[in-house]
Amino acid sequence: MNIYDTAHRLASEIRMSDECVRLRELRERAYSDNTNRVLLDEYKRLQIQLQMSMVGAAGEMPSEDMQRFQQLASLLYMNSDVQAYLMAEMQMQKTLADVFKILTEAAGVSFDLPERG
C-alpha cells in the first residue's frame, strides 16, 4: 500500500463528492458578479488576516480591519448566492477538518495545544 496513492484516491473522491461539486457551482455563481468578486476577495483577505492574528502569527488585527471585515460579512450575507457559497465553504472546511483529525489520530500525531498548568 502506497500512502500517496491512497491520498490521491481520497482527493479524487472529495473532488467528485456532492458537497464539493455543489461548492464549485455556488462559488461560480457567487463570483460571476464583479462586485461580489471584489467584495469576496477582500473578505477572504481579511478573514485570513484575522485567523493569523488569532494564532499570534501576525500580531493583533487592527480595529479598522476588523470593522471592515464585519461590514463586508454583513453586506455579503445579504446576497443569497454569496451566502449559500460561504455557508457551503464553511461546511466543507469543517468536513476537511474532521478528515484531517481522523488522519492525524491514525498517525498518532496531535495538533492539540497543551493545556496551561
N, C-alpha and C positions, 0 to 999 in steps of 0.2 A: 504494500500500500504506500503510495506516494502522497504525502500530506498536501503538496501543492496541487496535484491533480484533483484531490478532494475539494480543496478550496476553490478551484476553478469551476468545479461542478456546482458547488454551493452558490457561487457568484452567478452562474448561469440560471439556476433555479430562482434566485432572488430577482434577477433581471426580468424573468418571464412570469413572476408571480402577479396575481391580480392587483395586489397593493402597489407594486412598482409600476405596472402598466398604467394604472389609474393616476398615480403620482405624475408620471410623464405627461399624460393627457391634460391634467389640471395645470401643470407647470406651463405647458404650451399655451393653454387658454389664458392664463394669468399674464404671461409675458407677451402676448400678442399685441397688447396695447402699449404704446411707447411711454405714456405717463406711468402706467403700472410698472413697466420695466425699470424706469429711473428710480421710482419710489422703492421698489423691491430691492434693487441693488444697494441703495443707501441703507435701507432697513437691515439687510443682511450684513453689510459692513459694520454697522453699529452693533448688531447682535454679536458678531464675533469679538468686537472690541469689549463689549460688556462681559462676555464669557471669559475672555482673557483676564480682565480686571478682577473677576470673581475668584480666579485661581491664583492671582497675585503675579501673573506674568507681565502685566502691563501697568501695574500700579492701579490707582483708583480712576474710574471713568469720570471725566469732567461732567459737572452737573448739567451744562448746556447740551452735551451729547446725550445724556440720559433723558433729558426733557425732549430732545429731538426724536429719540428712539420711541418714547411713549406717544408722542404726537403722530409719528409715522404709523405705529401699530394701530392707533385709534382710526386713523384715516384708511389704512389698508383693510382693516377688518370690516369696514362699511361696504366694501366691494365683495359681492358674493363669490365671484370667480377667484379672487385673491384669497379670501377667507378659506374657501374649500381647499385651495392649493396649500396654504400654510398649515391648515389642520392635518391634511394628508401627509405633509412633510414631517410634522411633529410625530405623527403615528409611526411613520417609517423610521424615524430616529429612535423611537422607543423600542421598536422591534429589533433594530440593529444593535441597540444597547443590550437587549436581552440575549441575542445571539452571541455577542461578544462576551457576556458574562458566562454563558454556557461553555464557550471555548476556553476562557481563562481558567474556569474551575476544572475543566478536563485536563488542562496542562498543569494544574497545581500552582497557578500564579495568581496573586491577589493584587488588585489595584486599589483596595480599600485604604483609606487614610488611617493611620494608627490613632487610637483614642488618646486623648490627653490624660495624663495621670495625676 
